[in-house]
Amino acid sequence: MNKFTLEQTMTVLMTMNLSEEEKLQYHLARNFEKPLPKSFVKPCLQAIMLDSYGFDWETTMIDLPPETKYRGEQQAPMKAIIEGHYLQWFLKDTEDNGRKMSEQGFNMITTTK
């Protein structure tokens, strides 16, 4: 059986009629050597939302799930979450990075469930 590359998998996944949360759950469960728990969805959604508002990747800290630590801390910078979990596929197009704004956006309700 052929293995799909991450790029092939994500290209198909991003076109599916699923919520961002469902896509993210699938990505975290299937695209890593060891599947990541569902508790990672919330900090990943927060990183995606904060990026869409232009928050700084280096200085913006995000709370991690209770069972997780980043360099011994309960928080991690946005950069570590976005890059460490390959979230570039989920980032919204924004004016500050020279791309056209996405039609769909985030609201606080979708990131705090």
C-alpha positions as CSV (number, residue, x, y, z in Angstrom):
1,M,0.0,0.0,0.0
2,N,1.3,3.5,-0.9
3,K,1.9,6.0,1.9
4,F,0.7,9.5,1.2
5,T,3.1,12.3,2.0
6,L,2.1,14.9,4.5
7,E,1.5,17.4,1.7
8,Q,-0.8,15.1,-0.2
9,T,-2.8,14.2,2.9
10,M,-3.2,17.8,4.0
11,T,-4.1,19.0,0.5
12,V,-7.0,16.5,0.4
13,L,-7.9,17.1,4.1
14,M,-8.1,20.9,3.7
15,T,-10.7,20.5,0.8
16,M,-13.0,18.2,2.8
17,N,-16.3,19.5,4.2
18,L,-15.2,19.2,7.8
19,S,-15.0,21.8,10.6
20,E,-11.5,23.2,11.4
21,E,-11.6,21.3,14.6
22,E,-12.4,18.0,12.9
23,K,-9.6,18.6,10.3
24,L,-7.2,19.5,13.1
25,Q,-8.2,16.3,15.1
26,Y,-7.5,14.2,12.1
27,H,-4.2,15.9,11.4
28,L,-3.0,15.5,15.0
29,A,-4.1,11.8,15.1
30,R,-2.8,10.7,11.8
31,N,0.2,12.8,10.6
32,F,2.6,12.2,13.5
33,E,4.6,9.1,14.4
34,K,2.8,9.0,17.7
35,P,-0.8,10.3,17.5
36,L,-1.3,13.4,19.6
37,P,-4.2,13.5,22.1
38,K,-7.4,15.5,21.5
39,S,-6.3,17.9,24.3
40,F,-3.8,19.4,21.8
41,V,-6.7,20.7,19.6
42,K,-7.4,23.7,21.9
43,P,-3.9,25.2,22.0
44,C,-3.5,24.6,18.3
45,L,-6.8,26.4,17.5
46,Q,-5.7,29.2,19.8
47,A,-2.4,29.5,17.9
48,I,-4.2,29.6,14.6
49,M,-6.6,32.2,15.8
50,L,-3.9,34.4,17.3
51,D,-1.9,34.2,14.2
52,S,-4.9,35.5,12.2
53,Y,-5.0,38.5,14.5
54,G,-1.3,39.2,13.9
55,F,0.1,38.2,17.3
56,D,3.8,37.7,17.5
57,W,5.0,34.1,17.2
58,E,8.0,34.5,19.4
59,T,6.4,36.4,22.4
60,T,2.8,35.1,22.5
61,M,2.5,32.2,25.0
62,I,-0.2,29.6,24.9
63,D,-1.3,27.4,27.7
64,L,-0.7,23.7,27.1
65,P,-2.8,20.7,28.2
66,P,-2.2,19.7,31.8
67,E,-0.3,16.6,30.9
68,T,2.1,18.5,28.6
69,K,5.2,20.6,29.2
70,Y,7.4,22.7,26.9
71,R,10.9,23.0,28.2
72,G,9.6,22.3,31.7
73,E,6.8,25.0,31.4
74,Q,3.0,24.8,31.1
75,Q,3.1,27.3,28.3
76,A,4.7,27.4,24.8
77,P,5.3,30.2,22.3
78,M,3.0,30.3,19.3
79,K,6.0,29.6,17.1
80,A,6.7,26.2,18.8
81,I,3.0,25.2,18.5
82,I,2.6,26.3,14.9
83,E,5.9,24.9,13.6
84,G,6.0,21.8,15.9
85,H,2.6,20.7,14.8
86,Y,2.8,21.7,11.1
87,L,-0.1,24.1,11.4
88,Q,0.8,26.2,8.4
89,W,-2.0,24.4,6.5
90,F,-4.5,25.9,9.0
91,L,-3.3,29.5,9.1
92,K,-5.7,32.0,7.7
93,D,-4.8,34.4,5.0
94,T,-4.2,37.8,6.5
95,E,-3.4,41.3,5.3
96,D,-0.2,41.5,7.5
97,N,1.4,38.7,5.6
98,G,0.5,40.0,2.2
99,R,-2.3,37.5,1.5
100,K,-6.0,38.1,0.9
101,M,-8.2,37.7,3.9
102,S,-10.1,34.3,4.2
103,E,-13.8,34.3,4.0
104,Q,-14.1,32.1,7.1
105,G,-12.6,33.3,10.3
106,F,-12.4,32.3,14.0
107,N,-14.4,33.6,16.9
108,M,-13.7,33.2,20.6
109,I,-16.4,30.5,20.9
110,T,-14.7,28.2,18.5
111,T,-11.4,28.4,20.3
112,T,-12.6,28.1,23.9
113,K,-14.8,25.0,23.8
